[in-house]
Amino acid sequence: MNKRFAKRVGTFAATSALIVGTSLTLGATEAAAAEWTFEKGKVHSSGSFTISADNNGTYAGLMSWNADPIGDIPGDSFRVLDRLSDGWGMEAKMINPVTGRTATTRGHKATYFSPWSTGNLTEGTKVYIQLCAFRGSSRVCSPAYSGHA
């Protein structure tokens, strides 16, 4: 009976080590995938600007704020780009003024540009927009960067 008990303890210990090792590996993979950096581009005299997102040093996405209309591109509008097939998407939200406006790549495969999120703002209004990378319910977000209408 001691031999049988020792086998069971050995099996339990090996199984436990496998589970713990798998958990640590999955946790490390998730953490490595979440090393995001965000950078605001130059604010042009029109008020337009961009926010770029890098995942582990690789250019992954972008938010583009367009203050004034240019050809077919509407003014007072923004959109996002997801350019990596890494399981993460891009989503931007206008933080101020509070309009409820968002642009998202949710539900689309990379490479994908969201539609322009539009709405008229008073000329010169300061806008704050935040870019987030998301995967499921996980989010990693930039600060809210500013430009103007």
N, C-alpha and C positions, 0 to 999 in steps of 0.2 A: 504494500500500500504506500509506503514511503516513496518508492520509485515512481508510482503513478502520480502522486501528489507533486513530486519534484518536476515531472514532465509538464504538468498543468501550470505550475508556477513559471517554468521556463517559457512555455507557449504564451502565457499572459504577459510576461515581461517583454518578449519579442514583439507581440502585437501592440503593446503600449508604446514601445520605442518607435515602431513604424507609424503609428497614428500621430505621435508628437512630432516626428520628423516631417511628416506630410504637412501638418499644420504650420510648422515653422517655414517650410518651403513655400506654401501657398501664401502665407503672410508676407514673406520677403518678395514674392512676385508681385503682389498687390502694391506693396510699398514702392517697389522699383518703378512700377507703371505710373505712379502718382507723383513723380518728380517734375512738377510743372513750374515754368517760369513765364511771366508775362511782361511785355514791354510796350510802352506807348510810343507811337511814332510822332513825328513832328506835327504840330498844329499849324495848318496853313492859314493864311490871312482870311480865308473864307470861313474858318472855324472847323473845317474837316480834319479828321485824324483817324488813326488806326490803332488797334491793340493787337499785337501778335502773341501767339501762345506756342511755347515749345514743350515737348514731352521728351524728357531725358536728352535735351540738347538738339532734338530734331523738330524743325518747323512743322507744327501740327495744325494750326488754324489761325483765324484772323477775324476781327470785327472791324468793319469799315463804316465810319460815320461820314455822310455826305451832306454838308450844310446847304449848298445851293444846287439847283438842277444843272445837270450836264448831259446834253443829248437826251437819251432815254432814261437816264438815272434821275430819280426824283430827289428833290431837296428835302431837308429835315428828315432824313431817312438813314437807317443802318441795316446791315445784314451781316451774316457770319459765313465763314468758310470752314469746312472740315476737310482736310486734305490727306489724313492718314487713316488707313484701315487698321486701327489699333484697338477698336472697341470703345473708344471715347468719342463723344460728340461735342459740338460747340453750341453755346447758348449765350446770348447777350440780353441785358435788361437795361432799360433807361431808368436810372435811379432817381434823377431829378432833371426837369420837373417830373412829378409823379404822373405818369400817363398810362401805366400798365403795359407799355409797349415792350415786346420781346421779339427776338429773332432766334430761330433754333434749327438745328440740323436733325433733331430728334426724329427717328423713324426712317432716316435715309442713310444710304451707304456712302462712304467717302469715294471719291471726291465730290463734294456737294456744296453749292452756294444756296443759302436760304433765300426766300423772297425778301424784298426790301420791306422793312417795317416803317411805315410812313405816317405822317400826320403833321399838320401845319403848326409851326411855332412862331411866335413873334420874333422878328429879326433881332439878332444880338442876344437872345436868351441863352444863358449858360446852361449847357447840358452835361450831365454826368452819366456815363455808361460803364457797366461792369461786364466783363467777359468771363464765362465759366466753362471749364471742361467738365463733362459729366459722363458717367457710366452707371446706368440704372439709377439708384438713389444717391450715389456718391457724386460729390461736386467739389471742385477745386476752383477758386475764383480769384480774379485780379482785384486790385483796389478799383474803386470807381474813378475813372479818369475823365477829364473835362475838355470840352471844346465849346463851340457856340453855334447857334442857328444863324 
